[in-house]
Every structure is written in structure tokens, then in C-alpha cells.
Amino acid sequence: MDKSLKIICGDCLEVLRTIESESVDLVVTDPPYNLSKNYGNNRDTWAHDDYLEFSRRWLTEVKRVLKPTGTIYLFMGVRYISYVYEILERELGMFFNSWITWCYTQGIGKTKGFSPRHDDILMFTKNEDYKFNLDAVRVPQKYYRSVNNMRGANPGNVWEFSHIHYCQTNRQNHPTQKPEALFERMILASSDKNDLVLDPFCGSGTSLRVCQQTSRQGIGIEINEEYVAMIVERLDRPFSGFDSVDERMERIPNDLNNEALRDEYITNHIEWFLKNHPASINKFTEAIEDKRYGKFIQLRLDL
Ligand SMILES: C[S@@+](CC[C@H](N)C(=O)[O-])C[C@H]1O[C@@H](n2cnc3c(N)ncnc32)[C@H](O)[C@@H]1O
């Protein structure tokens, strides 16, 4: 396996203690939400106060290992998110940056009340000064306007990605596998190449797979040894693109009528937005054709 990636099988509370203080650039993690999920050798069922104490203990360790410019992204379900927010801000003195809503398009249907369609991610930084690479995560503009930045717009704090469905080829035998594109955005925004990224609840290894393909170093901790074996196998597979994409990445701005600009834009689009998403290149090409931009290019090439 790639030497820059490390998977440790164990309880993150114990393993985190072995990691040097201020050595990690970014933490991206998706802990159990205390919803009684069955994770094989562990079940996500805690008394309310015990769950908060567990969260407090691992988050304290995370803060210790983060570098002063470091960031944590933490997935959390609605029931506990306000408590965890309190722990991060009031008890640990970290800095709130963003509350990101991951909106998934399909899920269970409720017959009384509204069907849930989102999970949330808290982004906190260790200090007021922190790393953030906006250019690495911009999304294509909807319209061309000369005042717009053609490198793209800020993706905002509502992220729409579908779940990884059971029929998808990258689907792992894990009950709460997350889409790779979610981790891609967090990792590209808040770390640089060769930085060290930590995931104390690694699950099926989504975070490490993204680290591998974006040239980050990674440490993943997972308590279930069967999942650890799954991660090793996942990291050894050939890469053919991340398993999910923000559909806005496949569009080309409307009204991009200036030929020279359009040419420059089309040349850059894949490098800017679709580097890790080869399967989307066809859709981008179709978008060019739909807007009849292709015809313009064809005409020009014919001259
Ligand atoms: C929500 S899942 C993570 C899913 C992951 N993001 C993915 O995309 O596959 C949480 C994981 O934390 C693991 N876990 C639970 N308690 C743990 C602990 N104390 N230390 C390390 N891992 C733990 C579970 O076995 C489970 O795989």
C-alpha cells in the first residue's frame, strides 16, 4: 500500500493519544451519530451523556493534534449537532467557520412528518488564521458575466450529492459509506498536497481513498478489523474517478459568446473542475453541444 497512507485498527481514543501534538493539517471525520447503527463489532448505542463525554474526549485529542492553521470537518446528525457545536466552540474554544448541509436526493420515506434529506457537517478551525484554498473547490458559473470570476464560484454551504447506491461499483459492504466527492471538496479546500489528513472514524476508507488520489498523506483509524481489510483492498484498486460529482461541475456558462474567451474557458474547464471525474467529461461535452458552442468551435476549426 501507498507509504503516505496509514490505517490503524483500534479505538480512536487510544490511538489519538499516540499522535504527536500539532502534527496534523486537517481532520475530516464521520463518527457514529448515536443512532444504534450496527458496525459489526461495535454498535452505535450510547446513553445521552456518555455519547457527549465520548465526543468531548476524542474532540479534545483532535484539537491537540491539529496544527495551529488546522481545520476539522465533522459530520453529525441532527440530534447531536447542537451539543457537538457547543463542545467545539464553548468548551474547546475552536472557531466556527461553516455549517454545511449535505443534501441527498433520495432516502427513506416517512409517512408522518417529512422525509429526511440532509446530513450536516460542522467546519471549525483551531485558530482565526487557517488554510483555505477556494480556487481548488470553485464550481462553474451559471452565466458568463464579465464581472464574474471564470475560475468559478464559491460552492456555498449546501452540497448536493446522491448517496452511494447499492448497485454502484464502488459500493463497499459498510452501512454508512459516504460519497467521495464530499471528502474531495473538504480535503482540496483545507489542505495542500503532501499535507497530513486524519480520519479517526475511517469506516470504509472514503477519506483515505480521496487522500490517495489528491496526493495527501493520510491516517485513518477504524475499530472494526473487517472494515480495515476492506480499506486496504479499496486503496489497492485502480482509480477511474471519484464515485460522485457535483452536477454543476458538468455545466458550461450560458452567454459565453465571445469565441476567444469561450475557447480559453473550454480548455481550462477539465483541469479546473473535472480533474478527478473522467466520467463527467462526456456530460460536459454534451453541455457544450447543447449550448451550440460546439458548432461555433467546429465552424472556427473549419476556417
Ligand atoms: C459513520 S462510519 C464512517 C463511514 C465513513 N465515512 C465511510 O465513508 O465509509 C463510523 C465508523 O466509526 C467506527 N468506529 C466506531 N467507534 C470507533 C472508535 N472508538 N474508534 C475508531 N473507530 C470507531 C465504526 O466501526 C464505523 O465504521
The ligand as a Gaussian input file, in Angstrom:
#p B3LYP/6-31G(d) Opt

LIG

0 1
 C      -20.156000       6.634000      10.170000
 S      -18.957000       5.422000       9.983000
 C      -17.761000       6.169000       8.903000
 C      -18.091000       5.976000       7.461000
 C      -17.041000       6.545000       6.509000
 N      -17.071000       7.973000       6.480000
 C      -17.214000       5.996000       5.102000
 O      -17.420000       6.774000       4.143000
 O      -17.165000       4.781000       4.959000
 C      -18.205000       5.397000      11.541000
 C      -17.139000       4.329000      11.727000
 O      -16.522000       4.527000      13.005000
 C      -16.123000       3.252000      13.526000
 N      -15.928000       3.421000      14.986000
 C      -16.857000       3.413000      15.970000
 N      -16.290000       3.650000      17.170000
 C      -14.964000       3.822000      16.940000
 C      -13.859000       4.125000      17.765000
 N      -13.983000       4.293000      19.095000
 N      -12.626000       4.235000      17.191000
 C      -12.472000       4.069000      15.845000
 N      -13.492000       3.772000      15.014000
 C      -14.722000       3.669000      15.545000
 C      -17.259000       2.329000      13.114000
 O      -16.837000       0.986000      13.082000
 C      -17.657000       2.892000      11.731000
 O      -17.033000       2.167000      10.696000

